[in-house]
Structures are given as structure tokens and as C-alpha cells.
Amino acid sequence: MRGQTVISRILKGCGPAVAKAFSNRCGLEVCLRKFYWVWLGWLWIASLPLQATPTPTPTAAASPQVVVASEVMPRLEATLLFLRGVEAGNDSELEVLERKGEGLENEVLGASRLLPSQVAANLTPSELEQLEKSWQGYRERLARIREQLQSESKRLEKTRDQSQEQAELWRGALEDQELLEVPPEILQQIQTANERLGQADKRLGEEQAALFVVSSRINALETRLEAGLNHLATARRERVSRLLQADEPPIWRSDFAALQPVRLAAQLHSSLEQQVLALFAYLRANVQGFLYHLLSLVGLYFGLNWAGRRVADWAEQEPALVHPAANLKRPLPMAILLSVLMARTFYPHPPILWRAALAAAALIPAILVLRRLLPRVLHATLYLLVILFCVDQLRTIVGSLPLLNRLIFAGELVAVLTCLVQTLRDSQMMASWQRRLVELGVLFFTLSLTALLFGFVGLGYTLGDAALRSLYLAVFLFSMTEILRILLLLLLRTRPLSYLKAVRERESAIRRRLGHWVQLLAVLIWIWNSLHFLGVRQTLLEALASPLAWNLRIGALVITLGGVLGMALSVWAPVQVSRVVRYLFDTDVYPRLDLTPGSSYTFNTVLHYLLLSAGVLLGVAALGIDMTKFTIVASALGVGIGFGLQNIVNNFISGLILLFERPVEVGHTIEVSDRTGRLTRVGLRSSVVRTVDGSDVIIPNGELLSKLVTNWTLSERRRLLKIPVGVAYGTSVEQVESLLLEVARAHPLVLHDPEPGVLFLNLGDSALEFELRAWTGEFDQWAKTRSQLLKGVYEALNAAEVGIPFPTRTLYVEPPSG
């Protein structure tokens, strides 16, 4: 051993005498060897780090990682796997972002070229607001692209950091190959992986550069968008401020020389070309939405075609369904209407031309539907609307030509006024509300035409355009209400709703009630949008917001009028929901569960108060009351309530016990304090018992728990009937028993299990006393059954010539004395 060799050399160096003296193995040499090994052990223990006093780590930069030979293959496999992921990844995400950015850029550039002419045209404030919403849609799309760019940038940066770290690791390993005790083939793989890491880093750098270019274009596009939005907002404010000012000379003083055919044709071509380019750019960016829209149209067509066959079969039995069946004979117009109603889902913020195309696609089917509903006198107005709509869209295209635009709009107003006046002359077949709407339209169109002719172009466009768009919207909503009525009919007559008893029994009432709600919703939508077309909706909302903000301050508590209305709505809505839910449970749920009337009443009551409590809590929150303070106040009031309202609290708790423990239930026949009747209601404070004489007795809930209560129908609804019978002495007992049993067994309401019985009770003073006992299962009919049994007993005894004695008295009259 090495230790032995060292010691032997030391002894030899001391001389031969010393070496000979210690040549014995049991001598000093053995001791020195043991001391040598002990000394080495202490050196090893001293070299261990102490946990109590760790050596501070220097803050200098960490040394590069060194690959140990045993870790070469695992780390190399991890690097190769990383490289495969980087090299297999394509530029699809970056390419998608570039296409999205390019498509949005083309749309914004097209809209920017159109913006000056649109602002210069006499657009109404509502049209400018709609145009501003389109530009806001561009900004929303830009924000989504920016978020995707940031996510992709973070991913590329993280991947490139990993690539550089791997490259630095293997570069250091290759420079110190003596530490890598690996075969040459492995070294070759490491060199190849290092070269691939360099190529991957170069590629990732190129992708980052391309991403930076896209980000720069997005930033420039954002600047353009903000400038366009500011331009539109300024134009809208100026248009509103100049609404009551004459912004053009009267029409007879206009410069008609500007209407040169060559110049008009050039301007029309330029405007139409720009709008068509913007439309194609939008459709290219929304191909998926267009395909979804087309699929929804096909699905609606086939669905309505199937529904038409079903409704046609129903119409043969129900004349009220003739009109829905007639409309469903042509499912295509209704399918187009419904698909246009869903268009906002597929086309967010569409350009002007696409909105016009969708509106035309909705207006023509709507008129086809309304022809069957409106009187014939209004058909000419419907047809005129189609023509006016097409002309109106042409006016939108020539918006950059103010004088031509003004003349076209004046012609539209004259045509509409002529048609409406003629309609008023033939208004005998019209309803009163229809005549009032026509008169209102005449007023608006007259004011608009007058303002347009005398130079108040902004006012004329605002009034006339609002009236026309409200008319188009009314046609659309009127037709949609009819379609929704048909869909509601189909919904109620198909599964699973057709399985509900509540729906089958009250289908007509449900359709009528929901139809009224649909009409109300359509009217509210029409008013809401008509106010927007006039440009007064925001002003009206601000005017209404002022009274709603009126407040009453009580200490730290602030109650507003809007909060009070919100609380009223929060309480009213749960009550209505509770009514509907309880009705559904009573008709369709409880009968299937075979519950007793009392159990169903308990569930309904608990459900009602839970919904009402939730509504009250929401109402308190709507009032702006802090729930923490509300809890503290309620706790403080609890002491006073406990002392001052003991009876009410007692009855309230007793009502809860009655509802959950159910010693008595609604429908039970009970007897309390000599009052017998049916329990009809269990409230939170008192209960109501209807007696046999028809009076309602209100009993506090505390009495039903604290006093003796006889419940005749708690466990079962059978009742024992006892009929006493007395016969004359000398009558056969067996004959009487037989007669009484025959009468009891012959009655249909008398139970055979347990069987009727006759008891011989007593030998009375003047009669043999019997008692007929019989059970009836109809508790509510026990008095009537007993009366019928008495009648039967009397007739049976008379027929058998059995005497029924009665008490007699003998009076002795003494003559007066003298």
C-alpha cells in the first residue's frame, strides 16, 4: 500500500540500526502506520464545509458550464431535440400576422382615401358616428394584432436565448476536449449540433427583424388611425354645432354648372372604385365570416322549409295558423332576414358598400313578408321603399358631389311625400295607430324638404335621413316580429317544451303574452335607433341621467333615485320569476314526484322566499348601501326586535318550523280550539284554516305549535264513522246486526278493509243500543257519507218492521180543588 511505502522510506532514511530496531511488525512501525491513517481521517473531516457557517458565494460572474463526460449524451439529445423543434417550426405565425397587418393596412388606406370626400359630403351626425365606429373597429383589430405581435416577439426572444445558451455550452466543451472522454463520433455530432445552433440563431434573428418591420408598420398604421378618428370626431362636433345654420345657398341659387357629365362621371368612377377596393379588402380579410354566413343561410332555409311543412299540417286544424303557414311557404325570404339579423356576428364594422348590400338583402325579403300582413293600400309604399333604398345607396356613392347628392335626396323626399299623402287619402282600411305614424312621417319629410331647399342642408339631411332609416327599420322589425311569432310557435310545439303540461294547457296564452313582449321589444328598439338617427339619443340619455342621479343623504347613507328604481326592479323581477317557476313545478314536476300538497306547498314557499330574499339583497346593493354596515345595523336592531316584537318573531320562527317539520300541511284537516277546518295556507306569521261553514280563520303560527292540535289527516285520510242505533226490546239482535252490516257494505264510499262492524253497547232504559262503525277513505265526504248511512239504516229498519223506540212521558192532570 502507498501508506506502507511512505513509512518504510522514512525508516530507511533513519539508518540501518534504526530500521533493524523497528523491523518487528509489532513495533513502532505498526504504530506509525495507524497514526498515519488516523491523521488522514482527521484531515478529511476538517476539509468538509460547516453548515452553521456557510462560505459566502462570491458575486462575480459565474464560470461557464462544463460538460461532464457522463452528461454528454443526455445534454446532446436535449440539444438535438431543441434544434428539431426550432428547425421544424415554420414561419406560419409570422406570415399570418403579416397578412393580417397587410389586409388591415389596405383597408385603412382605402378608408383614408375616402375619408376627405365623406367628411366633405353632407353626412348626418349619426352617419358620421357610424363611420367613426367603423374606424374604431379598425383600431380594435389593430390592438389584437399588436397583442399577437408581442406574444410572438416574446416567444422568439426566449427561443433565441435558449439557442445562444446551448451554443455557448457546446463551444466551451469543444475548446476543452480533454475533459470530454467520449468517442470521436460523438465529438463530430457535437460539432454538427454547434453549427446547427449557429444557423438557428441566425434564422431566429431574421424572424425578429421581420417582426420588427411588421411592428413598425403597425405603429405607423396606428398613427394614421388616430388621425382619422380625430378628424371624424371634429367633423361630427362641427356638424352638430352647425345643424341650425344655413350652410348652403338655397337650391335655386346653386351652381348647376358643376354638374358637367364628364366631371360627374370621373368623380363617380373615382368614388366607386375606392369603395369597391375597400369592400374587396374587407371581404378578403373576412372570408371565414362570409362562409359562416353562407352556411347559416343554408341551414336556416332547410330548417324553415321543414317548419313550413309542420305548420301547414297544423293550419288544417287551427285556422289561426293560416297566416304563419302562408309565410312559411316561401322560406327563402325569412331565411335571408334571419341571416341578416345575425350579420353583425360575422361582419364586425363592415364598410359602407357591404352595409348597403346587407340592408338591401334584408329590405326586399321583409317587404315580401309584409305584403301578406299589411292592407293593400300600403303595398305601393312598400314597393316605393325598395326603389328609394336603391337610390339612397346611389346617393351614398356620390357623396363627394354635394349638389348632385342634394338633388337626389330632394327627389327622394318628394316621392315619399307624394306616396304618404296618397296613402292618407285612402286610409279607411288603416288602423288608427298606422294613420298616426303616416301623419308623423309626412311632418318629418315636409320639414326635411323645406330645410333642404332653403339651404339648411345639415338639418334637412338629418331629419330626412332619420325618417327614411326609421321607415326602413320599422319594415324590418315588423317583419321580424312575425317571424319570431312563427319561431315561437315551433318552439312550443316541439320537444322538449311540448312535453310540458303547462305549455300544452296554456299554449295560446303563452304565445299571446310572449307575442306582446316581442312587439314591445320591437317598439323599444325602433325608438332607441330612431333617436340615434336623429342624433339626440346621447343628449336624451344625459338629460335622463340627471334626475336618476338625484340623491337623498341621511348621514353617511346616500340614496339615489336610480338606486330606488333599481331596487324596485330587483324585487319585482324575482317575484315574476317565482310565479313562473312555481307554476311549472306545480304542473310538471310535483305530479311526477308524487308529492303531497303540503310538501309541494313547502317547496314553493321556500323557493319564493329565497328568490325574494335574493332580490332584496340585490336591491340593497343597488341602493348603494354597504353590506357590512347593513349587517351591523341589522345586528343592532335585532336586540330591539327581540324585545319589542316577541310575538311576531315567535310566529315567524313557528312558521319556519311548520314549513320544515310539517306537523300540519296545506290540505290537512285540523282542529284547533274547537275550530275544525282545512288548512289552506301556511305563512311566515299566520296560517289560514277554512271551516266547514266557509269562513276563513286566521291562526297565529305560534298557536299551532304551542296548543293542542288535532290533525285528522296527518298519517292517512281515512275516518271512522260511528252511528248509534236503538231498537225496541224483543227485537232479534242477530237481525239488527245483519241489517246494519248490509247497509254499511252496500255504500260505495265505505271501505271493506277494515270491514264495518256492529257493537251491542247497552241495554238502555227503553231500547237496545247498538253502534255501527265503518271506515271511509274519502275524508272530505265523511259528513255526507254518514248522512247517507243514517238514511240507509232507517229505511232498512222500517222495511224489516223493527221498531225504533223513543222516550215517552205520561202526564197526570189533577182537577183543581173545590
PEJOMO-V99300 format. One record per pair of residues at least 24 apart in sequence whose C-alpha atoms are under 7 Angstrom apart, sorted by the first residue. I is the first residue (numbers start at 1). J is the second residue. Records with the same first field share a line. If there is no record, write none. Layout:
I: J ; J
This chain:
4: 33
7: 33
65: 169
66: 173
67: 173
68: 180
69: 180 ; 181 ; 182
79: 166
80: 193
86: 200
97: 145
98: 214
101: 218
103: 281 ; 285
105: 221
106: 281
107: 278 ; 281 ; 282
110: 274 ; 277 ; 278
111: 278
114: 274
117: 400
118: 399 ; 400
119: 235
120: 400
121: 399 ; 400 ; 402
122: 402 ; 458
124: 458 ; 461 ; 462
125: 236 ; 239 ; 240 ; 535
126: 532 ; 533 ; 534 ; 535
128: 232 ; 236
132: 229 ; 232
134: 349 ; 350
135: 229
137: 349
139: 225
153: 208
156: 204 ; 208
160: 201 ; 204
163: 197 ; 201
164: 201
167: 194 ; 197
170: 194
243: 458 ; 459
244: 459
245: 456
246: 455 ; 456 ; 457
247: 455 ; 456 ; 457
248: 455 ; 456 ; 457
249: 455
250: 453 ; 454 ; 455
251: 453 ; 454 ; 455
268: 398
271: 397
272: 397
275: 353
279: 351 ; 353 ; 354
289: 346 ; 347
290: 346
293: 339 ; 346
296: 339
297: 335 ; 336 ; 339
300: 335
301: 331 ; 332 ; 335
304: 328 ; 331
305: 331
324: 486
327: 369
333: 365
334: 365
336: 362 ; 365
337: 362 ; 365 ; 366
356: 393
363: 476
366: 475 ; 476 ; 479
369: 479
370: 479
375: 429
377: 423 ; 426
378: 423
381: 419
388: 412
410: 449
413: 445 ; 449
417: 442 ; 445
441: 467
462: 534
463: 534
466: 530 ; 533 ; 534
470: 530
473: 526
474: 526
477: 522
481: 518 ; 519
485: 515
500: 588
501: 587 ; 588
502: 584 ; 587 ; 588
557: 625
559: 623
560: 623
563: 622 ; 623 ; 624
564: 623
566: 619 ; 622
567: 619 ; 620 ; 622 ; 623
570: 615 ; 616 ; 618 ; 619
571: 612 ; 615 ; 616 ; 619
574: 611 ; 612 ; 615
575: 612
578: 608 ; 611
597: 666 ; 667
598: 665 ; 666 ; 667
601: 666
602: 659
648: 685
650: 702
651: 685 ; 686 ; 700 ; 701 ; 702
652: 684 ; 685
654: 701 ; 702 ; 705
655: 683 ; 684 ; 685 ; 701
656: 684
664: 714
668: 711 ; 713 ; 714
669: 711 ; 712 ; 713
670: 709 ; 710 ; 711 ; 712
671: 709 ; 710 ; 711
672: 708 ; 709 ; 710
717: 777 ; 778 ; 779
718: 775 ; 776 ; 777 ; 778 ; 779
719: 775 ; 776 ; 777 ; 779
720: 773 ; 774 ; 775 ; 776
721: 773 ; 774 ; 775 ; 786
722: 771 ; 772 ; 773 ; 774
723: 771 ; 772 ; 773
724: 770 ; 771 ; 772
725: 769 ; 770 ; 771
726: 767 ; 768 ; 769 ; 770 ; 804
727: 767 ; 768 ; 769 ; 802 ; 803 ; 804 ; 805
728: 767 ; 768 ; 803 ; 804 ; 805
729: 767 ; 768
731: 802
739: 796
740: 772 ; 793
743: 789 ; 792 ; 793
744: 774 ; 789
749: 776 ; 777 ; 778
750: 774 ; 775 ; 776
751: 775 ; 776 ; 777
766: 805 ; 807
767: 805
